[in-house]
Amino acid sequence: MKEMIRVGSGSAWWGDRVEPAALNAEKGDLDYLCFETMAEATVSAAQVRARRDPSFPGYDTYLDDRMKAVLPHCMKRGTKIISNQGWINPDAAAKRVVELLQEIGYTGVKVASVNGSLITEHVLELTDTILENGQPTSTLSSTLISAEVYQGAEPIVDALKAGAQIVITGRVADPSIFMAPMMYEFEWDPLDHVKLGQGNGLGHLLECGAQVTGGYFADPGFKDVPDPWNFGFPIAEVSRDGSAVLTKVAGTGGQITLQTVKEQMLYEVHDPANYLTPDVVVDFTTAEIEQVGPDRVKVSHIGGKPRTPTLKVSIGCTEGFIGEDMFFYAGPGALRRAQIAKKVLEERFKIVNLQAEDMRIDYLGLNAIHGDATPVDAPEPYEIAVRVAARTKTREEAAKVGREIDGMAVSGIAHTGKRVPHQDRTREVIGVWSSLVPRECVTPSINYFVS
């Protein structure tokens, strides 16, 4: 049994950069390379695409790019790969990985797909209450599209025990992807909340990729980091006791410091003493963090509490359509003209009887982010983009937004800048609700494929 393993990050989300993953695969001396590319919004986008495009295979659209970049290095080094790039079709993703392995001449490689996260057909039988509003989940029956439950690390560990060198999953909690190698290599008991608290805490530090090496951290003049165009993705040197040193490939940009680690540790954690995951409840309040060298931070004593009897499920439902477009003003008086243009559109939407459940008209560069909290004395910008968006029940109603904005080109205010529409300005919306499922009602399954 190993006393230490090196686990590297390959991505933090679907649209993440590929080059740092390739560098980790080539020069990171990794035992495991883990990719996190799934989020509630990603699943919604996948379900929308699957509804309109029967040829969509259902897995990460960048699967080929990522695998082609890292497979040669990982196969040569013996690095195992764990990824939730299976999205809503892990089997198809695993089969595609097998094809890519064969294309580069690697045969006999065992690839596993972890299924069981899709519980659409049974979710209303297994759940009671919508967490966000307290309403019965049965109220979602007419709009229900999909339901994905968050699975933990155990099925990944089972796949590794069966000899899989690459494991592709569907909806697995982000930290669990990174903790699974620790459970497997160090033979941690799935109910050992002390060890799993440390492992899942480390997984949380790794799951957001460059965020722990300076990405999403840099703030020029306040928090400067070197070479931010070349952030390296983090690597954890994990010891059997659950402590780890976070580092990165030498020569890459960014930095690993006490501050970058602390910021990521608290990122998206509502209660640092009770960070809920499928495997364990993590307690970050006991963590000890020590700078042990340049770009080397030791993390130890992250706490853990017994796992919950339920698992979270994300329920995707149709919520109509959004129509969206924008136009522009520049120079002195840009804001004044934008304000008049807003009044023009509001009146024209009445004329065409736009039936919108929600609508907003924002001035990008002034109030689009902070909205009503924008200071009334905010400096007037030199240029303004007017963004208009409305949520409607039908695509036909949503299309009215773009049609009226088109009219602003010649029937609007002086100096209106209008782009020529080159893409669909309406899109279907899938809303995401949450509920809880009894743990014993979710049964993962694993399929195996060999290149």
C-alpha positions in Angstrom: 0.0 0.0 0.0 1.2 3.5 -0.9 2.0 6.0 1.9 1.5 9.0 -0.4 -0.3 9.6 -3.7 -0.3 12.6 -6.0 -3.8 13.7 -7.2 -4.0 16.5 -9.8 -6.9 18.7 -11.0 -7.7 18.5 -14.7 -10.7 20.9 -14.8 -13.0 23.0 -12.6 -15.9 23.2 -14.9 -17.2 22.4 -18.4 -15.6 25.5 -20.1 -12.2 25.3 -18.3 -8.9 25.4 -20.1 -7.4 22.2 -21.4 -3.7 23.2 -21.5 -3.1 23.1 -17.6 -4.6 19.6 -17.6 -2.2 18.5 -20.3 0.7 20.0 -18.4 -0.4 18.2 -15.2 -0.6 14.9 -17.1 2.8 15.4 -18.7 4.8 16.9 -15.9 2.8 16.5 -12.7 4.1 13.0 -11.9 0.5 12.1 -11.0 -1.1 8.9 -9.7 -4.5 10.3 -10.6 -5.8 13.1 -12.8 -9.4 14.2 -12.0 -11.8 16.2 -14.1 -14.8 18.1 -12.7 -17.0 19.4 -15.5 -20.5 19.2 -14.2 -22.9 21.6 -12.5 -26.6 22.1 -12.2 -26.5 24.6 -15.1 -24.4 22.2 -17.2 -26.9 19.4 -16.7 -29.8 21.7 -17.6 -27.9 22.7 -20.8 -27.4 19.0 -21.6 -31.1 18.2 -21.1 -32.1 21.1 -23.3 -29.8 20.0 -26.1 -30.9 16.4 -25.8 -34.5 17.6 -26.2 -33.8 19.4 -29.4 -31.0 17.3 -30.8 -31.5 13.5 -30.8 -28.0 13.0 -32.0 -26.4 14.7 -28.9 -24.6 11.8 -27.1 -25.2 13.4 -23.7 -21.6 13.7 -22.4 -19.2 16.6 -22.1 -18.9 18.4 -25.4 -15.1 18.9 -24.7 -14.5 15.2 -23.9 -12.5 14.6 -27.0 -10.4 17.7 -26.5 -9.5 16.8 -22.9 -8.9 13.2 -23.5 -6.8 13.7 -26.6 -4.6 16.1 -24.6 -4.0 13.9 -21.6 -4.4 10.2 -22.6 -0.9 9.8 -24.2 0.8 11.2 -21.1 -1.5 9.4 -18.6 -1.1 6.0 -20.4 2.7 6.4 -20.5 3.0 7.5 -16.9 0.3 5.0 -15.6 -1.8 7.9 -14.3 -5.5 6.9 -13.7 -8.2 9.2 -14.8 -11.5 10.0 -12.9 -14.0 12.3 -14.5 -17.7 13.2 -14.3 -17.7 14.1 -18.0 -20.3 11.4 -18.5 -23.0 14.0 -17.7 -26.3 12.4 -18.6 -24.8 9.4 -20.5 -21.7 7.9 -18.8 -21.9 4.8 -21.0 -21.5 6.7 -24.2 -18.7 8.8 -22.7 -16.8 5.6 -21.6 -17.3 4.1 -25.1 -15.9 7.2 -26.7 -12.8 7.1 -24.4 -12.3 3.5 -25.5 -12.4 4.7 -29.2 -9.8 7.4 -28.4 -7.5 5.0 -26.7 -7.7 2.7 -29.7 -6.9 5.5 -32.0 -3.6 6.2 -30.2 -2.7 2.5 -30.0 -3.6 1.6 -26.4 -5.4 -1.7 -26.1 -6.5 -3.6 -23.0 -7.3 -0.5 -21.0 -10.3 -0.9 -18.7 -12.7 2.0 -18.7 -15.7 2.1 -16.2 -18.9 4.1 -16.4 -20.7 4.9 -13.2 -24.5 5.2 -13.6 -27.4 5.6 -11.2 -27.5 9.3 -10.7 -30.4 9.8 -13.2 -33.6 9.0 -11.2 -36.1 11.0 -13.4 -38.7 8.2 -13.6 -38.9 7.7 -9.8 -38.0 11.1 -8.3 -41.6 12.1 -7.4 -42.1 8.8 -5.6 -38.8 9.2 -3.7 -39.1 12.9 -2.7 -41.5 15.0 -0.7 -40.6 18.6 -0.4 -38.9 21.2 -2.6 -36.1 22.7 -0.5 -36.3 26.1 -2.0 -39.9 26.9 -1.4 -41.3 24.1 0.8 -43.9 23.0 -1.8 -44.5 19.3 -2.5 -42.4 18.0 -5.3 -45.5 16.6 -6.9 -46.2 20.2 -8.0 -43.4 19.8 -10.5 -44.9 16.8 -12.3 -46.2 18.7 -15.3 -42.9 20.4 -16.0 -40.4 17.7 -14.9 -37.6 17.0 -17.4 -34.9 15.3 -15.4 -33.6 14.5 -11.9 -30.0 13.8 -11.0 -29.0 12.7 -7.5 -25.6 13.5 -6.1 -23.7 10.2 -5.7 -20.5 9.9 -3.6 -17.1 8.3 -4.0 -18.0 4.6 -3.3 -18.9 3.5 -6.8 -15.7 5.0 -8.1 -13.8 3.1 -5.5 -15.5 -0.1 -6.6 -14.6 0.6 -10.2 -10.9 1.1 -9.2 -11.0 -2.1 -7.2 -12.2 -3.9 -10.3 -9.2 -2.7 -12.2 -10.5 0.3 -14.1 -7.8 2.7 -15.2 -10.3 5.4 -16.3 -13.6 6.0 -14.5 -16.3 8.1 -16.1 -19.3 9.1 -14.0 -22.5 11.1 -14.2 -23.7 13.3 -11.4 -21.1 12.7 -8.6 -20.4 15.4 -6.0 -17.4 17.4 -7.0 -15.1 16.6 -3.9 -16.0 12.9 -4.2 -14.2 12.6 -7.6 -11.0 13.7 -6.0 -11.4 11.8 -2.7 -12.1 8.4 -4.4 -8.4 7.7 -5.1 -7.6 8.4 -1.5 -10.3 6.0 -0.3 -9.0 3.3 -2.7 -5.3 3.6 -2.2 -5.4 4.0 1.6 -8.3 1.6 2.1 -10.4 4.1 4.0 -13.7 2.8 5.4 -16.7 4.6 3.8 -18.1 5.2 7.3 -14.8 6.6 8.7 -16.0 10.2 8.9 -12.6 11.3 10.4 -10.6 10.2 7.3 -13.3 11.0 4.8 -13.7 14.5 6.3 -10.1 15.2 5.5 -10.3 13.6 2.0 -13.5 15.4 1.0 -12.1 18.7 2.3 -9.0 18.2 0.1 -11.3 17.3 -2.7 -13.1 20.7 -2.2 -9.7 22.4 -2.4 -8.9 20.7 -5.7 -12.3 20.7 -7.4 -12.1 24.4 -8.5 -8.8 24.0 -10.3 -6.9 27.3 -10.6 -8.9 28.9 -7.9 -6.5 27.5 -5.4 -3.5 28.6 -7.4 -4.5 32.2 -7.9 -7.3 32.0 -10.5 -10.4 34.0 -9.5 -8.2 35.3 -6.7 -6.0 37.9 -8.5 -7.1 41.5 -7.9 -4.5 43.8 -9.4 -3.0 46.2 -6.8 -4.5 44.3 -3.9 -3.8 40.6 -4.6 -1.2 40.3 -7.3 -0.1 37.0 -8.6 2.6 36.2 -11.1 1.9 35.2 -14.8 -1.9 35.0 -14.5 -2.1 33.9 -18.1 -0.4 30.7 -17.2 -2.1 29.4 -14.1 -1.2 25.9 -13.2 -3.8 23.5 -11.8 -3.3 22.2 -8.3 -1.7 18.9 -7.2 -2.3 17.4 -3.8 0.4 15.1 -2.3 -1.9 13.2 0.0 -0.6 11.1 2.9 -2.3 8.1 4.4 -3.3 10.1 7.5 -5.4 12.5 5.3 -3.0 15.4 5.4 -1.7 16.8 2.2 0.6 19.4 0.6 -0.9 21.4 -2.2 1.5 22.4 -5.0 1.6 22.8 -8.7 3.9 22.1 -11.7 7.1 24.2 -11.4 7.3 27.2 -13.7 3.5 27.7 -14.1 1.8 30.9 -13.2 -0.1 31.8 -10.2 0.8 30.9 -6.6 -0.2 28.7 -3.7 -0.3 30.6 -0.5 -2.2 30.6 2.8 -4.5 33.2 1.3 -5.4 31.3 -1.9 -6.0 28.2 0.0 -8.2 29.9 2.6 -10.3 31.6 0.0 -10.9 28.4 -1.8 -11.6 26.5 1.4 -14.5 28.9 2.1 -15.7 29.1 -1.5 -19.4 28.0 -1.9 -19.4 26.7 1.7 -22.5 28.0 3.5 -21.5 26.6 6.9 -17.7 25.9 7.3 -18.5 23.6 10.2 -21.1 21.5 8.3 -20.2 21.2 4.6 -22.6 18.6 3.4 -21.5 16.0 0.8 -22.8 12.5 0.0 -19.8 10.9 1.7 -19.4 12.9 4.9 -20.1 16.2 6.6 -16.9 18.2 6.4 -15.8 20.5 9.2 -13.3 23.1 8.0 -13.2 24.9 11.4 -10.5 22.5 12.7 -8.2 22.7 9.7 -4.6 23.6 10.1 -2.9 25.3 7.2 0.9 25.9 7.0 3.1 27.4 4.3 6.0 24.8 4.0 7.7 26.2 1.0 7.2 28.2 -2.2 3.9 27.2 -3.7 3.6 24.5 -1.1 0.9 24.6 1.5 0.2 21.8 4.0 -3.4 21.2 5.0 -4.2 18.9 7.9 -6.8 18.1 10.6 -9.9 18.9 8.5 -12.8 17.6 10.5 -15.5 15.2 9.6 -18.9 14.2 10.9 -21.1 11.2 10.0 -22.8 11.4 6.6 -26.5 12.3 6.3 -29.2 9.7 5.7 -30.4 11.5 2.6 -28.8 12.6 -0.7 -29.5 15.8 -2.6 -31.3 15.6 -5.9 -31.5 18.3 -8.5 -34.8 18.4 -10.4 -34.8 20.1 -13.8 -38.1 21.5 -15.0 -39.2 23.6 -18.0 -39.7 27.2 -17.1 -40.5 28.7 -20.5 -38.2 30.7 -22.7 -35.9 33.8 -22.5 -35.6 36.4 -25.3 -32.5 38.5 -25.0 -30.6 41.1 -27.0 -28.7 44.3 -26.6 -27.7 47.6 -28.3 -25.2 50.3 -27.5 -24.5 54.0 -27.0 -21.1 55.8 -26.7 -19.8 59.3 -26.1 -21.2 62.2 -24.1 -24.8 61.7 -23.1 -24.7 57.9 -23.6 -26.6 57.2 -20.4 -29.2 59.8 -21.2 -29.9 58.2 -24.5 -30.0 54.7 -23.0 -32.6 55.8 -20.4 -34.8 57.2 -23.1 -34.3 54.0 -25.1 -35.5 52.0 -22.1 -38.7 54.0 -22.0 -39.2 53.6 -25.7 -38.9 49.8 -25.4 -41.2 49.5 -22.4 -43.9 51.3 -24.4 -43.4 49.3 -27.5 -43.6 46.0 -25.6 -47.1 47.2 -24.5 -48.0 47.9 -28.1 -47.0 44.4 -29.2 -48.6 42.9 -26.0 -45.5 41.1 -24.8 -46.6 38.5 -22.3 -43.6 38.3 -20.0 -43.4 36.7 -16.5 -40.2 38.6 -15.8 -38.4 41.3 -17.7 -35.3 43.5 -17.0 -33.6 46.2 -18.9 -30.0 46.8 -17.6 -27.3 49.3 -18.5 -24.1 47.2 -18.8 -21.3 49.3 -17.3 -23.6 50.9 -14.7 -26.2 48.8 -13.0 -26.4 45.3 -14.6 -24.6 43.6 -11.7 -25.7 45.5 -8.6 -29.1 46.5 -9.9 -31.0 48.6 -7.3 -28.0 48.6 -5.1 -26.0 50.7 -7.6 -25.1 54.1 -6.0 -27.3 56.9 -7.3 -24.2 59.0 -7.7 -22.3 56.4 -9.7 -20.1 58.1 -12.3 -21.7 58.3 -15.7 -19.9 55.9 -18.1 -18.6 57.0 -21.5 -20.3 54.0 -23.2 -23.3 51.9 -22.4 -24.7 48.6 -23.5 -28.4 48.2 -23.0 -29.3 44.6 -22.3 -33.0 43.5 -22.5 -34.2 40.1 -21.3 -37.7 38.7 -20.8 -38.9 35.3 -19.6 -42.0 34.1 -21.3 -44.1 30.9 -21.6 -43.6 30.5 -25.3 -40.8 30.9 -27.8 -43.1 33.2 -29.9 -43.4 35.7 -27.1 -39.7 35.6 -26.3 -39.0 36.4 -30.0 -40.7 39.7 -29.6 -37.7 41.0 -27.6 -35.3 40.7 -30.5 -37.9 42.0 -33.0 -38.4 45.2 -31.0 -34.7 45.7 -30.4 -34.1 45.4 -34.2 -36.4 48.3 -34.6 -34.2 50.5 -32.5 -31.7 50.5 -35.4 -33.7 53.1 -37.4 -36.7 53.8 -35.2 -34.8 54.5 -32.0 -32.7 57.2 -30.3 -29.8 59.0 -32.0 -26.5 57.1 -32.2 -28.0 53.7 -31.4 -25.4 51.0 -32.1 -27.1 47.8 -33.2 -25.4 44.5 -34.0 -26.7 42.4 -36.9 -28.4 39.3 -35.3 -26.3 36.3 -36.2 -27.7 33.8 -33.7 -30.9 32.7 -32.1 -32.0 35.3 -29.5 -34.4 33.0 -27.8 -33.6 30.0 -25.6 -35.5 27.4 -23.6 -35.1 27.7 -19.9 -34.7 24.7 -17.5 -35.1 25.7 -13.9 -33.4 23.6 -11.2 -35.1 22.7 -7.9 -33.7 20.6 -5.0 -35.0 17.9 -2.8 -33.7 15.0 -0.7 -33.8 11.3 -1.4 -33.3 8.5 1.1 -29.8 7.2 0.6 -30.9 3.6 0.4 -33.2 4.3 -2.5 -30.3 5.2 -4.8 -28.4 2.2 -6.3 -25.3 3.0 -8.4 -24.3 0.6 -11.2 -21.0 0.2 -13.1 -20.4 -0.9 -16.6 -17.0 -1.8 -18.0 -15.5 -1.4 -21.5 -12.0 -2.4 -22.7 -10.0 -0.7 -25.5 
